Amino acid sequence: AGVMAAPLILFAHGAGAPSTSDWMLAWGERLATVGKLVRFDYPYMRPLPGATERVRRPPNRHADLVAAHVHELAIAKKSLRRPVVLAGKSMGSRIGCHVALTEAVRALVCFGYPLVSMSGKLRDEVLLALRVPILFIQGTRDKLCPLDDLERVRAAMTAPSALHVVDSGDHSLVCTKAWLRAHTMSQSDVDDAIMQAIGVFLSNHL
């Protein structure tokens, strides 16, 4: 078999911070080591016409987020003919799953998937409908994704799924200083382990 072309990785931000946040830039740099990275902002995150700075606005309606994501994917695909991986943080990972229901996507990488809404409602419908391989990267302190709930959903899913658990990690996969000290690790060791899991997952599914 020929060597697999590095995938196009379309990377979507979470609800609260744009594609240029420190977190998105740092993870974008790491993901760029395994594929051709493209970041984008959903419409509500873009500065309004004529405005010099971004005003905090709530996310667009669900259907509009999905449409924007599909649009960005079409633009990226035009310039890069490669297998597509949708990566996303929190909300961006969930919208990516919805996009994967209708678009040709090879794999999904979800950083801090928001399995439960702020109101505590389990949001598993899209996961149960998926047919595309998915990697969940979840912190044990992430209240938006209780791991026992995720395990139950994974057991019911048709799509192949993998889970990389970040011990003591929060919704942004940041570990507590006490945990890092106890395990004589740094946050960058934790991040390296996440990247290793992503590399294994992509080589299994691309």
DAHUJO-V853658 format. One line per field, one symbol per residue. psi: psi as a letter, one per 20 degrees, with the letter a starting at -180 (. if undefined). A space follows every 50 residues. Layout:
psi->???
//
This chain:
psi->qrpppprpoooprahiqrijqgghgghggghiiiroppqrpqgiiqqqpi qhrpppqqqrqghhggggggghggghhgionrqppoqqpdghhghhghhi hiqoqhrpooolpnhqrhijppnighhhiqjpppppopqijoiimphhgg ggghhiqhqpqqpopopjqahjkpqqhgggghjlqrhhgghhhghghggg ghhhi.
//
